[in-house]
Amino acid sequence: MIEGKEINLAALLMMSAVKMSEGSVQVDSCRAPLFYRQSEPATGEARMSVLLLHGIRFSSENWLNIGTLETLAKAGCRAVAIDLPGLGQSKSAEALAPLGELAPASFLKEVCEQLSLGPVVVISPSLSGMYSLPFLLQHQALIRAYVPVAPICTDKFTAEQYQSVKVPSLIVYGDQDAQLGEVSLRNLSNLANHSVVVMKGAGHPCYLDDPDTWHKVLTDFLNTL
C-alpha cells in the first residue's frame, strides 16, 4: 500500500508541473476557428514556444496521446498543437490549398501572431509541409528552429532557396520510410544549418512508432538552441 501511494504521489507531482488547456483561434484566411491543444510549465514561465503540426491521418490528439505535449512542457516549453484546416476538430475550416500544393505563408504567420508564438520552433510532419515550408522560406525571422519529419512538398523549392535558410533545423525520419523520408532528406539536406536523425525501425510517422526516442531526440535538439 505504501509503495502504491508513493507511485501515485510521484504521478501527481509530475502532473502538477504541467498545465494543459484547449482552445480555438480564428485566422482571417479560414472561415471557421482552428482547434488547438496547449501545454506549458505550471509556473507559466516558458523558455521557448513550439508549434506542433500534423499529417493527414492525424491531429493534435496524437501529440497529446504519445506525451509530446507533456514532454515539451516539462522541458520548459510552451507547446501548441493545432488541428490543421479541414482535419481533426478543425473540419469546418477550409483547407487553404489542394492537398500537395503550397499554402500561403501568411497562414502560419497569422496563427503564430494570434497565439503569441514567436520566434517559434515549428515541428512539421508529412502533410503539414505544405504549410510549414512556405512559412520557413518567407518568414525566417519568426522561426527559432525547424523540425521537419518527412514533410511533403520539399520538391517545390530549389537547392539555392534552401541554402538561403539559416534557421537551425533538425531533419528527422524513420529508416523504414523509403518514400517521403528519403525524398525529403534529399531536398532538405540543402538547408544551410541542419542536422539529421534517422530513427531505426520506424516508419513514416516515426514519432508514433518510437515516442521515447522521438522525445529524447527532440529535447536534446531544443537544448542546443
Helices and strands as residue ranges (DSSP letters): H 2-16, E 18-25, E 34-41, E 48-52, H 60-65, H 68-74, E 77-82, G 88-90, H 106-114, E 120-125, G 126-128, H 129-138, G 140-142, E 143-149, G 154-156, H 159-163, E 169-174, H 180-188, E 194-199, H 206-209, H 211-222
